[in-house]
Amino acid sequence: MASSAMELSLLNPAAMRGLSAAKPRVVSSRRIVRFRVASSAAAPPAAKPGTPKKRGKTEIQETLLTPRFYTTDFDEMERLFNAEINKQLNQEEFDALLQEFKTDYNQTHFVRNPEFKAAADKMEGPLRQIFVEFLERSCTAEFSGFLLYKELGRRLKKTNPVVAEIFSLMSRDEARHAGFLNKGLSDFNLALDLGFLTKARKYTFFKPKFIFYATYLSEKIGYWRYITIFRHLKANPEYQVYPIFKYFENWCQDENRHGDFFSALLKAQPQFLNDWKAKLWSRFFCLSVISELFRCLHGPTVHTEDCYCAPLLTVFVCDLLQVYVTMYLNDCQRTTFYEGIGLDTKEFDMHVIIETNRTTARIFPAVLDVENPEFKRKLDRMVEINKKIIAIGESDDIPLVKNLKRIPHVAALVSEIIAAYLMPPIESGSVDFAEFEPQLVY
C-alpha cells in the first residue's frame, strides 16, 4: 500500500517539493496554468497552429458549485468499529472485502497515451468549456473521498485494523482517480493544485451514520453513471470525444466495490437500518446531500460574495437538497456535455436514478418511488424553476435584489422537494432479503 507521501506526490508533485501554495504558479516545461480552486471555469480556446501558448498566472474563484470536503466524528467511528463493543461486526465479511481490495485490479489500468492530448486539442467551443468543468468537479470529488478515507484509515488502525486497511486502500483508489483526472486537465493546459485544496478548503461535518448513507449512495450512483456512459460509447464510438471514457468500465468497478464496503458497514450497524427513523433517513439521503445546496439554486456563475441572504436561504432549504434532484438539475444545466457524447440528458439521468434506487433498495429499509411518473414530472418542474433562478442570477440587478427575486422561486422549489419526499415510499430491506438483483453489477 502506498504511503500518504507517495499518494500526495501522485496527486500534486509540487506539494512534495515544499512549494508554497499561496500563489498559483506556471510549470514552464509543460506551460500549464495551475490554479488553486476551480469550478465551472472556462477552458482556454485551443491554440491555433503555429501560435505560441501564453504563459502567465491565473487564479480562478471558488464558486458554490465546487464539490465539498467532508469530516466526521472520528471518536464515534472508533466506537462503532470496536469489536469488543459492537458484537454485530462480521469480521469474516470484512476480511473477504480486504482481500478483494488488496487484489487491486486496476493497478495498471490508468495509463495514458497520446490520444488524450490530441483529443483535447480538437475539442472547442461550449463542449470544451463544459468538459473542463466536468474534469475539475470530478477531480475535486475524488480527492475529497481520498482525504476522508485516508483519515478514517489512520484513525481506525488500532481499533479495527481490517476496516482501517480497507479505508486506506479505498483512499488509494480515490488518489489514483484524482491524479488521472488532473492529468486530463493538463491536456487543456490547466491543473488543480490539490495540495492547496487540502489546507484551504472548508470541511462539512457529517455524523458517521450520515457518512454511511451519503457515501454509499455516492459510490453507487457513480457506478451507474460511469457504466452507462461506457456502454453507450462502446455502442456509439463516433461520440468518443475524449479517451477518458474508455477507462470507465474498470473505473466504475472501484466505485462499486466501495459501495459494497459501505453496505457491509451499514449491516454492521443495524440500528441505522431497522427502525422507523432509519426509513425516514434512508429516503432523506436518497434526496439529500446538504453540501449541494446552491448547485441547483444559483447556477454555474454565482460566487459566495453575491449571496447577501445566503444564511437565510441556507436555513430555509439546506436540509432539503436531494442527491437525485441535484444530479438531475445539475445535468440539465450541462446538456452540452451529454449531447456532445450522444446522450439525452434527462433519459440518462432517469436511467441512473432508477438503477441506483434499485441497488439501494437492497440495503436501505425504504427508498423513493422514482419509477412513478409523478416523480419525473416533479423533477421537470424543478428544472423549470431552476432556469428562472439562474436567469435572475445572470441579470444586471444588484445581488440584494437578485436574492429577493429568488425567494418565491426557492419557495416553489422547496415545495416540490417536500412533495417528492412525501410521496409514498417503497418498503425495501436488507440485502439478505432482497427480492431482486440489479440488472448490471459486474
C-alpha positions as CSV (number, residue, x, y, z in Angstrom):
1,M,0.0,0.0,0.0
2,A,1.3,3.5,-0.9
3,S,2.2,5.9,1.9
4,S,0.5,9.2,2.3
5,A,3.6,11.0,0.9
6,M,3.6,8.8,-2.2
7,E,-0.1,9.4,-2.8
8,L,0.2,13.2,-2.4
9,S,3.1,13.0,-4.7
10,L,0.9,11.3,-7.3
11,L,-1.7,14.0,-6.9
12,N,0.4,17.0,-6.7
13,P,4.2,16.7,-7.1
14,A,4.6,20.4,-6.2
15,A,3.3,19.7,-2.7
16,M,6.2,17.3,-2.2
17,R,8.8,19.8,-3.1
18,G,7.7,22.2,-0.4
19,L,6.5,24.8,-2.9
20,S,4.2,27.5,-1.4
21,A,0.5,27.1,-2.2
22,A,-0.1,30.7,-1.5
23,K,0.3,31.7,-5.2
24,P,-0.6,29.9,-8.4
25,R,2.4,29.0,-10.5
26,V,3.3,28.1,-14.0
27,V,5.1,24.9,-14.9
28,S,7.4,26.2,-17.6
29,S,8.3,22.8,-19.1
30,R,4.6,22.0,-19.7
31,R,3.3,25.6,-19.9
32,I,0.3,24.6,-17.8
33,V,-1.6,27.3,-16.0
34,R,-2.0,25.9,-12.5
35,F,-5.0,27.2,-10.4
36,R,-5.8,26.7,-6.8
37,V,-9.6,26.1,-6.8
38,A,-11.9,26.0,-9.8
39,S,-15.4,25.0,-10.7
40,S,-17.2,25.8,-13.9
41,A,-14.1,27.6,-15.2
42,A,-13.9,28.4,-18.8
43,A,-11.4,26.4,-20.7
44,P,-8.9,28.3,-22.8
45,P,-9.5,28.1,-26.5
46,A,-7.5,25.7,-28.5
47,A,-4.3,27.3,-29.8
48,K,-4.0,27.8,-33.5
49,P,-1.2,26.0,-35.3
50,G,2.0,28.0,-35.1
51,T,0.7,30.2,-32.3
52,P,2.8,30.0,-29.1
53,K,0.9,29.4,-25.9
54,K,0.9,32.3,-23.5
55,R,2.5,31.8,-20.1
56,G,1.1,33.5,-17.1
57,K,-0.5,33.1,-13.7
58,T,-4.2,32.9,-13.0
59,E,-6.4,32.5,-10.0
60,I,-10.0,31.2,-10.5
61,Q,-12.5,32.0,-7.8
62,E,-14.0,29.1,-5.9
63,T,-17.7,29.0,-6.5
64,L,-20.5,27.4,-4.6
65,L,-20.6,24.7,-7.2
66,T,-17.3,23.2,-6.1
67,P,-17.7,19.7,-4.5
68,R,-17.4,19.8,-0.7
69,F,-14.8,18.1,1.5
70,Y,-16.2,16.1,4.5
71,T,-15.2,15.3,8.0
72,T,-16.9,13.3,10.8
73,D,-16.9,12.3,14.4
74,F,-13.8,10.0,14.4
75,D,-14.2,9.1,18.1
76,E,-17.7,7.7,17.4
77,M,-16.3,5.9,14.4
78,E,-13.8,4.2,16.7
79,R,-16.6,3.1,19.0
80,L,-18.7,1.8,16.1
81,F,-15.9,-0.5,14.9
82,N,-14.6,-1.7,18.2
83,A,-15.3,-5.4,18.2
84,E,-15.4,-5.5,22.0
85,I,-18.3,-3.0,22.0
86,N,-20.1,-3.9,18.7
87,K,-20.9,-7.6,18.6
88,Q,-22.7,-7.1,15.2
89,L,-19.4,-6.7,13.3
90,N,-18.9,-9.5,10.8
91,Q,-15.1,-9.7,10.7
92,E,-15.3,-12.6,8.1
93,E,-17.0,-10.3,5.7
94,F,-14.6,-7.5,6.2
95,D,-11.7,-10.0,5.8
96,A,-13.1,-11.1,2.5
97,L,-13.6,-7.5,1.4
98,L,-10.0,-6.7,2.4
99,Q,-8.7,-9.4,0.1
100,E,-10.8,-8.0,-2.7
101,F,-9.2,-4.6,-2.3
102,K,-5.7,-6.0,-1.9
103,T,-6.0,-7.6,-5.3
104,D,-6.0,-4.1,-6.8
105,Y,-7.5,-5.0,-10.2
106,N,-6.8,-1.5,-11.6
107,Q,-3.2,-1.2,-10.5
108,T,-2.0,-0.9,-14.1
109,H,-5.3,0.3,-15.7
110,F,-4.9,4.1,-15.6
111,V,-2.1,4.5,-18.2
112,R,-2.4,7.5,-20.5
113,N,-1.4,7.6,-24.2
114,P,-1.0,10.3,-26.9
115,E,-4.8,10.1,-27.7
116,F,-5.6,12.3,-24.7
117,K,-3.8,15.5,-25.8
118,A,-4.8,15.1,-29.4
119,A,-8.5,14.8,-28.4
120,A,-8.3,17.8,-26.1
121,D,-6.7,19.9,-28.9
122,K,-9.6,19.1,-31.2
123,M,-12.3,20.0,-28.7
124,E,-13.6,23.5,-28.9
125,G,-16.5,25.8,-28.2
126,P,-19.1,25.1,-25.4
127,L,-18.2,21.4,-25.3
128,R,-14.6,22.2,-24.4
129,Q,-15.6,24.6,-21.6
130,I,-18.2,22.2,-20.1
131,F,-15.7,19.3,-20.4
132,V,-13.1,21.1,-18.4
133,E,-15.7,21.7,-15.7
134,F,-16.5,18.0,-15.7
135,L,-12.8,17.2,-15.1
136,E,-12.5,19.8,-12.4
137,R,-15.6,18.7,-10.5
138,S,-14.8,15.0,-10.8
139,C,-11.2,15.5,-9.7
140,T,-12.2,17.5,-6.7
141,A,-14.9,15.0,-5.7
142,E,-12.4,12.1,-6.0
143,F,-9.8,14.0,-4.0
144,S,-12.4,14.7,-1.3
145,G,-13.0,10.9,-1.0
146,F,-9.3,10.3,-0.8
147,L,-8.9,12.7,2.2
148,L,-11.8,11.3,4.1
149,Y,-10.9,7.6,3.6
150,K,-7.2,8.3,4.4
151,E,-8.1,9.9,7.7
152,L,-10.5,7.1,8.6
153,G,-7.8,4.5,7.8
154,R,-5.4,6.3,10.1
155,R,-7.8,6.8,13.0
156,L,-9.2,3.2,13.0
157,K,-5.8,1.5,12.7
158,K,-5.8,0.5,16.4
159,T,-9.5,-0.1,16.9
160,N,-10.1,-2.3,13.8
161,P,-7.0,-2.9,11.6
162,V,-9.0,-4.7,8.9
163,V,-11.6,-1.9,8.4
164,A,-8.8,0.7,8.7
165,E,-6.8,-1.0,5.9
166,I,-9.9,-1.1,3.6
167,F,-10.4,2.6,4.1
168,S,-6.7,3.2,3.3
169,L,-7.0,1.1,0.1
170,M,-10.1,3.0,-0.9
171,S,-8.1,6.2,-0.5
172,R,-5.5,4.6,-2.8
173,D,-8.2,4.2,-5.4
174,E,-9.5,7.7,-5.0
175,A,-6.0,9.2,-5.2
176,R,-5.5,7.3,-8.4
177,H,-8.7,8.6,-9.9
178,A,-8.0,12.2,-8.8
179,G,-4.5,12.0,-10.3
180,F,-5.8,10.6,-13.6
181,L,-8.4,13.4,-13.8
182,N,-5.8,16.1,-13.0
183,K,-3.6,14.7,-15.8
184,G,-6.6,15.1,-18.0
185,L,-6.8,18.8,-17.1
186,S,-3.2,19.2,-18.2
187,D,-4.3,18.3,-21.7
188,F,-6.3,21.5,-21.6
189,N,-3.3,23.4,-20.1
190,L,-4.8,23.6,-16.6
191,A,-4.3,21.8,-13.3
192,L,-5.9,21.7,-9.9
193,D,-3.5,22.4,-7.0
194,L,-4.7,19.6,-4.8
195,G,-2.1,20.3,-2.1
196,F,-3.5,23.7,-1.7
197,L,-7.1,22.4,-1.5
198,T,-6.1,20.1,1.4
199,K,-5.3,23.1,3.5
200,A,-7.6,25.8,2.2
201,R,-11.0,24.1,1.8
202,K,-13.6,24.2,4.5
203,Y,-14.8,20.8,5.6
204,T,-18.5,19.9,6.0
205,F,-19.2,17.8,9.2
206,F,-21.4,14.7,8.8
207,K,-22.2,12.3,11.7
208,P,-20.9,8.7,11.0
209,K,-24.4,7.3,10.0
210,F,-24.9,10.1,7.6
211,I,-21.4,9.5,6.1
212,F,-22.5,5.8,5.6
213,Y,-25.8,6.7,3.9
214,A,-24.4,9.5,1.7
215,T,-21.2,7.8,0.7
216,Y,-22.9,4.5,-0.1
217,L,-25.2,6.4,-2.4
218,S,-22.4,8.5,-3.9
219,E,-20.4,5.4,-4.8
220,K,-23.3,3.5,-6.3
221,I,-24.6,6.5,-8.3
222,G,-21.0,6.9,-9.6
223,Y,-21.0,3.3,-10.7
224,W,-24.2,3.7,-12.6
225,R,-23.2,6.9,-14.3
226,Y,-19.8,5.5,-15.4
227,I,-21.1,2.2,-16.6
228,T,-23.9,3.8,-18.5
229,I,-21.6,6.2,-20.3
230,F,-19.1,3.5,-21.1
231,R,-21.7,1.1,-22.6
232,H,-23.3,3.9,-24.6
233,L,-19.9,5.0,-26.1
234,K,-18.9,1.4,-26.8
235,A,-22.0,1.0,-28.9
236,N,-21.6,4.5,-30.4
237,P,-17.9,5.1,-30.9
238,E,-18.5,8.1,-33.1
239,Y,-19.2,10.1,-29.9
240,Q,-15.9,9.1,-28.1
241,V,-14.7,12.7,-27.9
242,Y,-12.0,12.0,-25.3
243,P,-10.3,8.7,-24.3
244,I,-11.0,9.0,-20.6
245,F,-14.4,7.3,-21.2
246,K,-12.6,4.2,-22.4
247,Y,-11.4,3.7,-18.8
248,F,-14.9,3.9,-17.2
249,E,-15.7,0.2,-17.2
250,N,-12.8,-0.7,-14.8
251,W,-13.1,2.6,-13.1
252,C,-16.7,2.1,-12.1
253,Q,-15.8,-1.3,-10.6
254,D,-13.8,0.6,-8.0
255,E,-16.9,2.7,-7.3
256,N,-19.0,-0.5,-6.9
257,R,-16.5,-2.1,-4.5
258,H,-16.5,1.0,-2.4
259,G,-20.3,0.9,-2.3
260,D,-20.3,-2.7,-1.3
261,F,-18.0,-1.9,1.6
262,F,-20.3,0.8,2.8
263,S,-23.2,-1.7,2.5
264,A,-21.2,-4.0,4.9
265,L,-20.6,-1.1,7.2
266,L,-24.3,-0.4,7.4
267,K,-25.2,-4.0,8.0
268,A,-22.7,-4.0,10.9
269,Q,-24.7,-1.1,12.4
270,P,-28.3,-2.5,12.3
271,Q,-29.5,0.5,14.4
272,F,-29.0,2.5,11.2
273,L,-31.4,0.3,9.2
274,N,-34.0,-1.4,11.4
275,D,-36.4,1.3,12.8
276,W,-38.8,4.0,11.6
277,K,-36.1,6.7,11.9
278,A,-33.9,4.6,9.5
279,K,-36.7,4.6,7.0
280,L,-37.0,8.4,7.1
281,W,-33.3,8.9,6.9
282,S,-32.9,6.4,4.0
283,R,-35.4,8.3,1.9
284,F,-33.9,11.6,3.0
285,F,-30.5,10.6,1.8
286,C,-31.8,9.4,-1.5
287,L,-32.9,13.1,-1.6
288,S,-30.3,14.9,0.3
289,V,-26.7,16.0,0.4
290,I,-26.5,19.2,2.4
291,S,-23.3,20.4,0.7
292,E,-25.1,20.5,-2.7
293,L,-27.3,23.4,-1.6
294,F,-26.5,26.2,-4.1
295,R,-25.7,23.9,-7.0
296,C,-29.3,24.0,-8.1
297,L,-30.2,27.3,-6.6
298,H,-27.7,29.6,-8.2
299,G,-26.3,28.1,-11.3
300,P,-22.8,27.9,-12.6
301,T,-21.6,31.6,-12.3
302,V,-22.6,32.7,-8.8
303,H,-19.9,33.3,-6.2
304,T,-20.2,33.4,-2.4
305,E,-19.9,37.2,-2.1
306,D,-23.1,37.6,-4.3
307,C,-25.3,35.9,-1.7
308,Y,-26.3,38.6,0.7
309,C,-29.1,36.5,2.1
310,A,-27.2,33.2,1.9
311,P,-27.7,32.4,5.6
312,L,-31.5,32.8,5.2
313,L,-31.6,30.6,2.2
314,T,-29.3,28.1,3.8
315,V,-31.6,27.7,6.8
316,F,-34.7,27.6,4.5
317,V,-33.6,24.8,2.2
318,C,-30.3,23.4,3.4
319,D,-31.7,20.1,4.6
320,L,-33.9,19.5,1.6
321,L,-31.5,19.3,-1.4
322,Q,-31.5,15.9,-3.0
323,V,-29.0,13.5,-4.5
324,Y,-31.3,12.6,-7.3
325,V,-32.8,16.1,-7.7
326,T,-29.3,17.7,-7.5
327,M,-28.0,15.4,-10.2
328,Y,-31.0,16.0,-12.4
329,L,-30.9,19.8,-12.1
330,N,-27.1,20.0,-12.5
331,D,-27.1,17.8,-15.6
332,C,-29.9,19.7,-17.1
333,Q,-27.7,22.8,-16.9
334,R,-25.0,20.8,-18.7
335,T,-26.8,19.4,-21.7
336,T,-24.0,20.4,-24.0
337,F,-21.8,17.8,-22.3
338,Y,-24.2,14.9,-22.6
339,E,-25.3,15.9,-26.1
340,G,-21.6,16.1,-27.1
341,I,-21.3,12.4,-26.3
342,G,-24.7,11.5,-27.9
343,L,-26.8,11.1,-24.7
344,D,-30.2,12.6,-23.9
345,T,-29.6,14.2,-20.5
346,K,-33.0,13.5,-18.9
347,E,-33.2,9.9,-20.2
348,F,-29.6,9.3,-19.0
349,D,-30.4,10.7,-15.5
350,M,-33.6,8.8,-15.1
351,H,-31.8,5.6,-16.0
352,V,-29.1,6.3,-13.4
353,I,-31.6,7.3,-10.8
354,I,-33.8,4.2,-11.3
355,E,-30.9,1.7,-11.3
356,T,-29.3,3.4,-8.3
357,N,-32.6,3.2,-6.5
358,R,-33.0,-0.5,-7.2
359,T,-29.5,-1.1,-6.0
360,T,-30.1,1.0,-2.9
361,A,-33.3,-1.0,-2.1
362,R,-31.1,-4.0,-1.3
363,I,-29.8,-2.3,1.9
364,F,-32.0,0.7,2.7
365,P,-35.2,-0.1,4.6
366,A,-37.2,2.4,2.4
367,V,-36.5,4.1,-0.9
368,L,-38.2,6.6,-3.1
369,D,-40.8,5.6,-5.7
370,V,-38.7,7.0,-8.6
371,E,-40.4,4.9,-11.2
372,N,-43.7,6.6,-10.5
373,P,-44.3,9.0,-13.5
374,E,-45.2,11.7,-11.0
375,F,-41.6,11.7,-9.6
376,K,-40.2,12.6,-13.0
377,R,-42.9,15.3,-13.5
378,K,-41.7,16.9,-10.2
379,L,-38.1,16.8,-11.4
380,D,-39.1,18.5,-14.7
381,R,-41.0,21.2,-12.8
382,M,-37.9,21.8,-10.6
383,V,-35.8,22.2,-13.8
384,E,-38.1,24.9,-15.0
385,I,-38.0,26.7,-11.6
386,N,-34.2,26.3,-11.6
387,K,-34.0,28.0,-15.0
388,K,-35.8,31.0,-13.6
389,I,-33.5,31.2,-10.6
390,I,-30.4,31.0,-12.9
391,A,-31.9,33.8,-15.2
392,I,-32.2,36.0,-12.1
393,G,-28.6,35.3,-11.2
394,E,-27.5,36.3,-14.7
395,S,-29.5,39.6,-14.7
396,D,-28.0,43.0,-14.1
397,D,-29.7,43.5,-10.8
398,I,-27.7,44.1,-7.6
399,P,-27.1,41.0,-5.5
400,L,-29.7,42.0,-2.8
401,V,-32.4,42.5,-5.5
402,K,-31.5,39.1,-7.1
403,N,-31.9,37.3,-3.8
404,L,-35.3,39.0,-3.1
405,K,-36.4,37.9,-6.6
406,R,-35.2,34.4,-5.9
407,I,-37.3,33.9,-2.8
408,P,-40.6,32.9,-4.4
409,H,-38.9,30.5,-6.8
410,V,-36.9,29.0,-3.9
411,A,-40.2,28.5,-2.1
412,A,-41.6,26.8,-5.1
413,L,-38.6,24.6,-5.4
414,V,-38.7,23.6,-1.7
415,S,-42.4,22.8,-2.2
416,E,-41.6,20.4,-5.0
417,I,-38.8,18.8,-2.9
418,I,-41.1,18.3,0.1
419,A,-43.8,16.8,-2.2
420,A,-41.3,14.4,-3.7
421,Y,-40.2,13.3,-0.2
422,L,-43.8,12.8,0.9
423,M,-44.7,10.5,-2.0
424,P,-45.5,7.0,-0.7
425,P,-42.1,5.2,-0.4
426,I,-41.2,1.7,-1.4
427,E,-40.6,-0.6,1.6
428,S,-37.4,-2.5,0.9
429,G,-34.9,-4.0,3.3
430,S,-31.6,-5.8,3.9
431,V,-29.5,-7.1,1.1
432,D,-30.0,-10.6,2.6
433,F,-33.7,-10.4,1.8
434,A,-33.7,-8.6,-1.5
435,E,-36.4,-9.8,-3.9
436,F,-34.4,-8.7,-7.0
437,E,-30.9,-8.0,-8.1
438,P,-29.8,-5.0,-10.2
439,Q,-29.6,-5.7,-13.9
440,L,-26.0,-4.6,-14.2
441,V,-23.4,-5.1,-11.5
442,Y,-20.2,-6.6,-12.8
